[in-house]
């Protein structure tokens, strides 16, 4: 299990500040973002690469950063 947090315009657009998520087979934060984008066109539109920042456990990372159970992923 991981925790995904949304900030600023993303929190407003998704009408929530975060949610727990099963890591499943995802190995990178980019795969988690892809899973979110696959929800529907609204999510895909809001999660355009380069228009938000990704943090894992309060460290700025890029999409190929590995994730593990217990990580906190923030999309800012």
C-alpha positions, 0 to 999 in steps of 0.5 A: 500500500502507498499513499498518493497526495494531491496538492494545489490545482490537482487537489482542487481538480480531483476534489480530494487531498489524497488517497491510499492505493495498492502498489500492485505490480507498479515498480516506478512512480511513473507507473502509478501516474499512468494508472491515475491517468487511465481513470478517465480523460479528466485525470489524463488532462490534469496529469500532463507530464511537465505540468506537475512535480512528483515527490516521493517521501518528500524528495523531488523525483522523476517518473522512473523513480522506484517505489515500495510499499509504504511510500508517500507520493505527492503530486504538486 
